[in-house]
Amino acid sequence: MELINMARIIFFGLCLVAGIVFLIFILRQEDKGLDYDRIIRELNENKENDLKTLDIKNKEINNIEEKILRCKKELGIRLFDEK
């Protein structure tokens, strides 16, 4: 009797493991994975946009610095601090 119960437990365990493997196999087939080409394309587009924005902001900063230097020159303030 114990042998039959032990065989049933082992059979149930094997069926459970086979069911889990079957589910993993089915779910894995539906997974398309990552689209690396799309991700790289989006990152490159973002990089180009960021570089354009950075260039525009650097030009604004340069204009402001130029105005500050002109105002300092008019006021007779030293343009650059000597260290």
C-alpha positions in Angstrom: 0.0 0.0 0.0 2.8 2.4 0.9 4.5 1.6 -2.4 1.4 2.5 -4.4 1.0 5.8 -2.4 4.7 6.6 -3.0 4.3 5.9 -6.7 1.2 8.2 -6.9 3.2 11.0 -5.1 6.1 10.6 -7.5 3.8 10.5 -10.5 2.0 13.6 -9.3 5.3 15.4 -8.8 6.4 14.5 -12.3 3.1 15.7 -13.8 3.5 19.0 -11.8 7.0 19.5 -13.1 6.0 18.7 -16.7 3.0 21.1 -16.4 5.3 23.9 -15.3 7.8 23.2 -18.1 4.9 23.2 -20.6 3.6 26.5 -19.3 7.1 28.1 -19.5 7.6 26.8 -23.0 4.2 28.2 -24.2 4.7 31.6 -22.5 8.3 31.8 -23.8 7.1 31.5 -27.4 4.7 34.5 -27.1 7.5 36.7 -25.8 8.9 38.7 -28.7 11.9 40.0 -26.7 13.4 43.4 -27.0 13.6 45.3 -30.3 17.2 46.5 -30.1 17.1 48.3 -33.4 14.1 50.4 -32.3 15.7 51.2 -29.0 19.0 52.2 -30.6 17.2 54.4 -33.2 15.2 56.1 -30.4 18.4 56.7 -28.4 20.2 58.2 -31.4 17.2 60.5 -32.1 17.2 61.6 -28.4 20.9 62.2 -28.6 20.6 64.4 -31.7 17.8 66.4 -30.0 19.8 66.8 -26.9 22.8 68.0 -28.8 20.7 70.6 -30.7 19.2 71.9 -27.4 22.7 72.0 -25.8 24.1 74.0 -28.8 21.2 76.5 -28.5 21.6 76.9 -24.8 25.4 77.4 -25.1 24.8 80.2 -27.6 22.5 81.9 -25.2 25.1 81.6 -22.4 27.8 83.0 -24.7 25.5 86.0 -25.5 24.9 86.6 -21.8 28.6 86.4 -21.0 29.4 88.8 -23.8 26.8 91.3 -22.5 28.3 91.0 -19.0 31.8 91.6 -20.3 30.6 94.7 -22.2 28.9 96.1 -19.1 32.0 95.4 -16.9 34.1 97.3 -19.4 31.8 100.3 -19.4 31.7 100.4 -15.7 35.5 100.1 -15.4 35.4 96.8 -13.5 38.2 94.3 -14.0 37.1 91.9 -16.6 38.8 88.8 -15.2 40.0 88.1 -11.6 43.8 87.4 -11.3 44.7 84.5 -9.0 
